[in-house]
Amino acid sequence: MFDVEDAAFAFIRFENDAVVQLETCWAGNLTDDVPPRQYFGQELANSTIYGTKGSVRLKPLTLFEDQNGTIVPVSLEAAENEPGGFELQLRNFLDAINGAAAPINDADQAVELMEMIDGVYASSELGREVPVA
C-alpha cells in the first residue's frame, strides 16, 4: 500500500480551446506484454497528441492520418541516435546548472504548472470545472 496518490486524471481546457486529457500513474498494474526497462523495471511511458487532421503517438513513433474518413497509420522514422526519454531534459538541466544553457523551463512556467495542479485538486474536491487565472 502507498500513502500518496498512485494516479492522476485531468481534463484541462485552455483559453484557445486546446485541451489536455492527462492520464498518469506510477504504480499501475501493467499487463505482461509491457517489457521491463533497463533501470526502472516494467514501465510504459508514452504520449499521444491528437489534432483535428491526425494524431501522433511517440512509441512507436507513428502518425495517424484521416484519409477519406479512415484513420491510417503512417510509420515515421526517428533520427538515428536520437536521445529518448528524459535524456534531453537531463542534458539541459546539467547545462543550465553549469551556465552553458538557459533552462528549458523557467519560474513563470513552474508557477503556471502549480496553479494547474492546484486547480485539478480543487476540481476533484468540488466535483466541477475550476477556472485557473
Protein Blocks (a to p, Z undefined) as FASTA:
>chain_A
ZZbdfbdcdddddfkopacdddddfkbccdfklccdfklopaddddddddfkbccdfbdc
dddddeehiacdddddddehiaehjlmmmmmmmmmmnopaccfbdfklmmmmmmmmmmmm
mmmmnopacddZZ
